[in-house]
Amino acid sequence: QSINPGETRPVKIDLNSATLDELMALPKIGQVTAQRIIDYRVKHGGFKTVDELINVKGIGEKTIERLKNEVSIEHGN
């Protein structure tokens, strides 16, 4: 089995622009939690830090630690 060069390094998912499907691809994030992340993002104008996920219902410290290597925060606009 060969791995495509583009698959060797996964790209981090930006919490401030990720779609529902992208969020659901994260470990331990289902559809309900993914929608809560989007709802929080819309209500609060985006995430400033990954640790802010603690304010999303259903996400605890262990999940945040697991996600830190999977997500990023882009500060656009």
C-alpha positions, -999 to 999 in steps of 0.1 A, spaced: 0 0 0 13 34 -9 3 67 7 -3 97 -14 21 125 -6 -8 148 3 -21 123 29 11 121 49 5 154 67 -31 161 76 -41 197 75 -55 212 107 -91 222 105 -98 259 112 -125 261 139 -136 295 125 -143 283 90 -149 245 92 -181 230 78 -204 207 97 -189 177 78 -153 188 85 -161 191 123 -178 157 123 -146 142 109 -128 151 141 -123 125 168 -152 122 193 -172 150 175 -206 139 162 -233 159 144 -248 174 175 -215 186 189 -204 198 155 -235 219 152 -230 233 187 -194 244 177 -209 262 147 -236 278 168 -211 290 193 -189 303 166 -217 323 150 -230 336 183 -196 347 196 -180 359 164 -156 330 161 -131 313 184 -100 331 197 -84 300 212 -89 262 210 -94 262 247 -126 282 241 -142 249 231 -147 242 268 -177 266 265 -194 243 240 -218 218 256 -205 183 253 -168 192 250 -146 186 280 -109 191 287 -99 156 275 -116 162 241 -99 196 238 -65 180 245 -73 154 218 -83 181 193 -53 205 198 -33 186 172 -63 185 148 -76 220 148 -63 256 145 -77 291 148 -73 314 119 -77 351 127 -91 365 95 -112 396 88 
